[in-house]
Amino acid sequence: MTRVLVVGAGPAGIRAAERLVRAGLRPIVVDEGARAGGQIYRRPPEGFSRPPEKLYGSEAGKARALHAVFDAMVASGQVDHRPQASVHAIRDGVAHVGAQRIAHDRLILATGATDRLVPVEGWQRAGVFTLGAAQIALKAQGVAIGRRIVLAGSGPLLTLVATQLLAAGAGVAAVLDTATLAQQAGGGGGMALARPAVTARGLAMRARLGRLYHAGVRLDRIAEDAVHWRDAKGQAQVTPCDAVALGWHLRAETQLADLAGARFAWSDTWAQWLPVADPMGRAGPGLYLAGDGLRILGADSAETAGALAANACLNDLGTATPDTPRLLRRARRMHRFAAAMAQAFPWPGVPLDALPDTAVLCRCEGITVGQMRAAADHGGAEANRVKSLGRIGMGRCQGRYCQLAAADLIARHAGLAPQAVGRLRGQPPARPVPIDALLED
Ligand SMILES: Cc1cc2nc3c(=O)[nH]c(=O)nc-3n(C[C@H](O)[C@H](O)[C@H](O)COP(=O)(O)OP(=O)(O)OC[C@H]3O[C@@H](n4cnc5c(N)ncnc54)[C@H](O)[C@@H]3O)c2cc1C
């Protein structure tokens, strides 16, 4: 039997596994989480009692359906589920998971995304989280990150997490969006055309924020007990708070795709380097990518992409999949929606003029903007050289939270287009691993 490995048990990975099982295969599904569900349908630990309606809001039905499909496949032995397992390297048809080695003939990577961040002076302080972390604390632990929370950034997660915190009774002090109302109106039309119901739901959520919500803001700095920002008119504002949640959309989790040999291309829509794949997710011989780890299109699209990637794998194994045209049509509509959303809530770019040299850029290693400028001046404006000279992205998160902003900063500092400074090459381990996991190698 062909050995298919699926990395990621979010919406994309689950739908991919489901298709493979239906075609008579028994995939191995590896995921870091204790329970399948991924980011959006993350499940709290066993024994927690918050109902799906509270956890997932309008998406509760979808969460239940996905959890049920996956749990049934695991219970019947149709899927070999490896929870709490992190793939840290991929080489020559072998995935390295801790000290384990998983040989495979085909690989489907459904590794999702993480928050994308713009460095703000003071963001290294205690009490500053990503939007995703604030949501995970709420979803997985029923905990609010603070009593007076400022949420800042842009993108759908900003409004979503703010309304989820309010619905849970948490204290939200302000919701600060860097996207202007004009930008939102510019992209809003395309969003409504592509997915009217989702757009209407987003607007209804926004309305619930009322006067807490501010568009077209600029963040100046995060102090110990307040956020300093400018409103759309440029007026200086100060909002006292005890916690901050930051996030500007998402960045695709592509390190494993890089190690597995995928090619990358610059995406103007998402202002980042993304893996190259065909419309079904083929990214190389025996390699398939799906979900937010390929294109940041949201949970519904991730399900479609997972099914398409599995169909591509089955087609390459000689099995026909008659529903592919329908899935491709659905995927195209999701692409249109996401492109319009990226226009409505654009990546603001790193405000070089708002960041003094003393501002921290790489929080893991405490590297400052000034050190990065010096590294770029010394070694030239190339991402990997600046990393090796400046240690940016060498910390625990391996650049997940600073590399895109660092590349943007290097480019602005050198007067170049962001893609001109190149992208940080993926290198193992893609996740921190205990040394003894590497001893065999
Ligand atoms: C923190 C966060 C919160 C979000 N909340 C929402 C929300 O409430 N509503 C919404 O519509 N969208 C939300 N999104 C976007 C939504 O997550 C995605 O659109 C959707 O979950 C994508 O599905 P996916 O299957 O592609 O990836 P994911 O759901 O992200 O699943 C990917 C899985 O792969 C695992 N993984 C990644 N790398 C490895 C590795 N090396 N080894 C093993 N496992 C690995 C991850 O742990 C994760 O479980 C959120 C995104 C993030 C980052």
The ligand as a Gaussian input file, in Angstrom:
#p B3LYP/6-31G(d) Opt

LIG

0 1
 C       -4.051000      31.318000      15.980000
 C       -5.069000      31.319000      14.858000
 C       -6.396000      31.409000      15.133000
 C       -7.323000      31.354000      14.100000
 N       -8.636000      31.456000      14.402000
 C       -9.523000      31.463000      13.381000
 C      -10.913000      31.591000      13.656000
 O      -11.328000      31.665000      14.801000
 N      -11.782000      31.621000      12.582000
 C      -11.320000      31.502000      11.283000
 O      -12.120000      31.521000      10.354000
 N      -10.008000      31.356000      11.001000
 C       -9.128000      31.340000      12.033000
 N       -7.816000      31.244000      11.745000
 C       -7.469000      30.976000      10.377000
 C       -7.732000      29.458000      10.280000
 O       -6.865000      28.924000      11.184000
 C       -7.383000      28.825000       9.147000
 O       -7.957000      29.415000       8.123000
 C       -7.641000      27.323000       9.142000
 O       -7.525000      26.745000      10.417000
 C       -6.638000      26.766000       8.225000
 O       -6.730000      25.387000       8.222000
 P       -5.439000      24.538000       7.903000
 O       -5.867000      23.109000       7.986000
 O       -4.792000      25.030000       6.691000
 O       -4.417000      24.895000       9.076000
 P       -4.518000      24.825000      10.631000
 O       -5.879000      24.790000      11.118000
 O       -3.636000      25.895000      11.118000
 O       -3.856000      23.382000      10.979000
 C       -2.510000      23.133000      10.750000
 C       -2.056000      22.112000      11.775000
 O       -0.741000      21.689000      11.425000
 C        0.009000      21.557000      12.595000
 N        1.419000      21.670000      12.258000
 C        2.055000      22.726000      11.661000
 N        3.380000      22.468000      11.512000
 C        3.574000      21.229000      12.033000
 C        4.727000      20.395000      12.196000
 N        5.938000      20.806000      11.807000
 N        4.566000      19.184000      12.775000
 C        3.348000      18.746000      13.180000
 N        2.208000      19.501000      13.085000
 C        2.329000      20.701000      12.507000
 C       -0.486000      22.712000      13.469000
 O       -0.178000      22.495000      14.833000
 C       -1.988000      22.685000      13.191000
 O       -2.644000      21.827000      14.086000
 C       -6.883000      31.244000      12.770000
 C       -5.522000      31.152000      12.492000
 C       -4.610000      31.187000      13.525000
 C       -3.142000      31.090000      13.230000

